[in-house]
Amino acid sequence: MIRNIAVILITFLCAIPARACDVPVFRYALERWPVERYRLTISGLAELSAQQNQALNQLRELAARTEIPVNLETPVFDTLRSGSPALELTCPLAADRPVIVWTGSLTPQNARRIAESPLRRKIADRLTAGQSAVWLLLESGDQRLDGPAASLLEDELKELEQSLTLPEPMSALNVQNLPELRVEFSVLRISRADPEEEVLVRMLCASEPDLSKYSGRPIAFPVFGRGRVLYALVGEGINRENVRAACAFLVGPCACEIKDLSPGMDLLIAADWERAIEESWVDKVNATPLASLAGMAEELTAPAERRSALKRGLGRLGFNVLITIAGVLSVLGILTFMILRISGRRKR
């Protein structure tokens, strides 16, 4: 009996990647992972100049825009805080641990730069055009470090475009009326001193708690899906092994549809992600929808006739316990996989 239960559990666990989704991670994230919204707090509103009122109206229009939406909540007004009119941008890294990404004065220039910048437009354009990931290289300012890091990234990504392949089941599908899926990467370099990209630089450095310590080293960030940063490679961690591991993960089958169980942080970007999707690869392969943990456990169950046999052998309580254990072990397995992936990405 115990052996049979063990076999069933192993079957459930092994079924996760196959049942979950054969669509590559980068495409699943583009289609199904909703973008987290940033919070903007405005304080010091006792007396506003004409330019400050202009900036305030810009921010209100930005948050309410539907043509090219922005993942920004309606601005919050802090009437208790006095002083000069100021802006405070908070990222959705964790609900119980808000992270202040950027602060600045209330000006039309800052209102424009909060959600839009030249590089962020390029990121959105490339991801919506079908690139698997856009690698951002945050420069240290030392060309002796930045040059080799950029060359390694560009050379390795060109090689990976040829060597990495999409999940095998994808090739068996009828791709009529579906957008082309391809393995394609690109690199964008970011200067820490560029005022147009100040908010983007601050967001990238806030994506992990300790990145501000490494301002003297280049840092590489793969961005995928709807502008989600996967994780950071710092200094000597920008090497072929780590770049290959990150790209292989993004191009590989999506083993977990639950976004919150995946590493990374969403960037604040103006983009119409829904319009860019066109036809859905996820729908084509009948993947599990984005779900709660309980829903995921239900999806892991066997066919109907097998469920009946299990219920007769274990009883309803035993069967429910089994499903719960399978769900928990599944999540632990996914987390363990991700930790092993991430643990070797930095060599500082």
N, C-alpha and C positions, 0 to 999 in steps of 0.2 A: 504493500500500500504506500509506504513512504517513498519507495523507489518510483512508483507511478506518479506521485505528487511532484517529485523532483523533476521527472521528465516533463510533466505539464508546465512547471515553472520555467524550465529551460526553454521549452517551446515558446512560451509567452515572451521571454526575454529576447530570444533570437528573432522573434517576429517583429520586433520594434522597427528596425530600419527598413525591413521589407514592406511592412504594412503602413509604416508612417508615411513615406513619400519618396518616390524615385526622382522627383524633381530636384535639381541641384539647389543647394542652400541659397545661393545668390538670387535665383529666380523665385523660390518660395518666399523669401523675405520681401522681395519687390511686390509680390502679389498679395500676400496675406498678413504681413506684420504691420499693424497700425503704428503710426509715428507718435511718440510721446510729445506732449506739449510743454514748452518752456513757460515760465512764469516771469512776468515783468512787473516790478513794483516801482511806482513813481511817488516821490516824496517832495516836501517843500513847495507846496502848491499855493501858498498864501497869496503871493502876488506874482503874476506871470507877465513877461514882456510879450510883444507881438511875435517875436521869433520863437519864444518858448511855447506860446499857444499854437503856433504853426506846427512845431514838433509834436505837441500833444495830439493834434488832429491827425498827423501822419501816422502815429502809433495806433490810434483807434482804428483808422482805415486799414492799416496793415493787418491787425488781428481779425478784422471782419471780412477781409478780402476773400472772394470765392473764385475769381478767375484763375489766379495762380496762388493757391492757398499756402499759408505759412503755419507751421506747427507752434503757434504762439497763442497763449490764452489772452482773453481780454485783459488789458492792463489793470492792475490793482492799485488803488490810491492809499497811501499811508498818510493819513491826515494828522497823526500824532507826532511824526518826525518833522522837526523844523530845520531851517537852514536853506541853502541854495537848492533850487529844483534839481533833483538827481534821479538817475535810473539805476535799477539793480536787477540784473538778469540771473535767474535761478534755473539750473538744469534739473531734469527729472531722473537723475541717476538713482535715487532711492527715495521713496515716499517719506521714510522716517529720518532721512539724512539729506536734507536739501543742500545743494552745493551752489554757492554764489559763483557764477562764471565770470561775470563782468560788471563793472560799475562805471558810470560816466555821467556827465552833465546832460541836462535836457536841452538838446540843440537839434535843429533839422538835420545836420550832418550825422549825428549819432543815431537819430531815429531811422535814417536811411540805412546805416551800416549794421544795425542790429540783426536784420534777417537776410540781407542781401550783400553780396560782394562778388567781384569778378571770379574768384576761384570757386565759390559755392555755386555760381551759375554753371561753371564748367563741370563740376561734379554732378549736378542734377542732369545736365544735358547728356553726359556720357553714360550715366546709369540708366536713364530712360531710353537711351539708344541701344541698350543691350549689353554694355560692358559688364563683365563678371565682377570686377572691382576696380576702383580708382585708388591707387596708392598715393598717399600724401606724405611728402618728405618735409618735415619741419626742420629747417636748417639751423645749425648751431651758430652760423656766422663765420666759421673757420673753414675756408675752402679746402684745406688739407684734409678735413674730415668729411665735409659735405660732398665734395667731388667724387671720391671713391664710393661713398654710400649710394649716391645717385646712379653711378655707373653700374654698381652691382645690382641694384634694383632693376634697372632697365634691361640689362643683359639677361638676368635670371627670368624676368617676366616674359621676355621674347621667347626664351627656350621653353618655358612652361606653357605658353600658348600652343606650342607644337606637341609637347609631350603629354599634357594632361588631357583627359577625355571625359566627356559627360557620362553619367551613370548609364550602364549598358542597357537597361530596360527602355531608356528613352529612344534608342535607335530603332526599336521595334514598333514604335507608335506611328500612326498615320498623322503626319504633321500638316495636313491640309488646313489652311486658314489659321494656322498658328504662327506667331512670330518666330523668327530664327533664333535658336539657342546656340551660342558660340562661346568658346573660351577666349576671352580677350581682356587684357589688363592695360592700364596706362599709369603714368607717374606725373604728379603735379608737385612742384617745389614751392615751399612757402617760406618767405622771409619773416622772421620774428619782428622786424622793424617796419613792416609794411602797414601803414595806418588803416588801409582799406580792409585788411585781413585781421585786424586786432581781435575782433570778436571770435573769429574762427580759431585763431591761435589759442585764445583763452579756453574755448570749448575743448579743443584737443588736449590741452594740458590738464583739464579737469576730468577727462575720461577715466583716469586712474589716480588714486590718491597721492602718489609720490612723484609724479612726472615733473613737477616744478623743480625738483632737485637736479635735473639733468639739462639745464638750459645751455650748458656748454657742449652738448653732444647732439648729433642729429637723431631725430626720432621718426620712425616710419609707421604710418597708420593705414591699414587696408579699410576702405569704405565700400559698403555694398548695400543691396536692398534699397531702402528709401532713405539713404544717407546715414547708415548705421556704421559707427566705428567698431571694428572687431576687437582689436587690442593693439598695444604699442610694442614696437621693437626699438630698443634703445642702443645707440652706439655700436659696440661689437655684436650686439644681438641682431643687427641687420646683416644677416648672413644667409647663405644659400639654403641651409637646412631649415631655418625658421620661415623664410619667405615661401619655400616650397610647402611646408606644413600648413601655413595659413591659406595658400591658394588651393591646395588639395582639399582642405575642409570646405571652402566656399564653393568649389566646383563639384564636390561629392554629394551623395544623396542626403536629403534633409532628414536627419535621424530624430529630430525633435521639433515639433510644430509650436511648442510653447515658448514664446519669445523670451519671457522672463527667465527661462532656464539657460539661455544662451548668453555668452559674454558680450559686452559692448555697451555703447551709449549712442542714442540718436543725436544727430546734429540739427541745429536750427537752420532749415533750408526752405526757400520758397520754390515749390515745385508741384505740378499737378500729377501726382503719382498714379492716381486712378485712371486718368486718361491715357497714360503711357502704357498701361497694361494691355490694352486691346483685347485679344483673346487669351483665355487662361490655360496655362499648362497644368496647373494644379487640378482644375476641374477635369481636364482630359484624363489624367491618371487616377481620378477619383480618390484623391488624397484625403486623409483625416483632416477635418476643419480645425482651425485654431480653437483650443478647448481648455477647459479647466482640468485639473488633475483627475477629478472624479470622472469626467467625460473621457479622458484618456484611458483610464482603467477599463471603462466599458468597451472602448474600441479594441482593447487587447483580448477580448473574449473569443473563444473558439466558435465554429459554426454551431447552428441551433441544435442539431442532433447530438453534437458532442457536449454542449452545455447541459442538455437533459441528462445525459449519462453521468456527467460530473455531479449534478445535483442529486441524482439518485444515490450515488456512491458516497458523497460527502455530506449530504443534507444541505438545506438552504444556508444555514449559518456558516458551515465549513466552506461552502462554495464562495460566499461573499468575502470571507476572510482570505481565501486563496486569491481572489481577484485583487483585494486590497494590497496583499503582500506583493503580488506581481507588479502592481502599479508603483508601489514604493521602490521595489528593487529596480524597476525600469528607470525611474528617475535617478536613483543612485548610480546606476550604470552609466547613464548619460553624463551625469556630473563628473564621475570618475574619468570618463573618456576626455571630457573637456579640460579637466585639471591637468591630466597627463599631457595634453596637447599644449596647454599654455605654459606649463612649468619650465619647459625648455626653451621658451622663445626669447629670453633675455640672458645675455652674458655681459654683465656690466663690469 
